[in-house]
Amino acid sequence: MPGQAALRIGLSALSLAALAACSGDDDSTFAERQELANTSPRMAVNKAEGSRLVRVFQEFCLDGAADPETRSARLRAAGYVPAGGWRGGRRDFVTNDRRPLVRLTRDGRSCAVGARASTGQTVAIHAAIGTWFPQAAKVRSSGASEIWATGRRPGEGIGITRNPLGPHDNEIILALMQR
């Protein structure tokens, strides 16, 4: 029944668009909501090779101003669209071109990138941490997560979290966190 499959896909896209439009505190434009409606959740949070993951993290989380308005504007200028409004103090920006999701916090104290797990990500992240923060020190490792003190500012750290049961299959999140 190809017609029923198409209807289910269309209803899923409409549901995603409606969810994005109804979330609180959402300044998404109509065009952004339409683009999001045509983006499958598996494309929005896709596999990203390690080099792409660290490149996007550097571009949006390390470089430039840290305030969420400036980061949001830079993300939009780079082709990202918000996946709804601010929820729980966080907001995700996604693309359908294989770049990782970018998650911002409203207070500007955290910026993260996320993707489905893929080979080579851990090696690329560890190499990048050593380049970005030569004084970095791992302060915790549980297998599923790592916390690194950057050595740059007191209370600043890098977090790496792996979620094998995430809604998008084996997710990895790389985050810059500040107290």
Salt bridges, closest charged atoms under 4 A:
ASP25 OD2 - ARG106 NH2 2.07
ASP26 OD1 - ARG91 NH2 3.01
ASP27 OD1 - ARG76 NH2 3.08
ASP27 OD1 - ARG91 NH1 2.80
GLU32 OE2 - ARG76 NE 2.70
GLU49 OE2 - ARG52 NE 3.20
ASP92 OD1 - ARG103 NE 2.64
ASP97 OD2 - ARG99 NH2 2.94
ASP107 OD2 - ARG109 NE 3.62
GLU146 OE1 - HIS126 NE2 2.84
GLU156 OE2 - ARG152 NH2 2.74
GLU156 OE2 - ARG153 NH1 2.89
ASP169 OD2 - ARG42 NH1 2.54
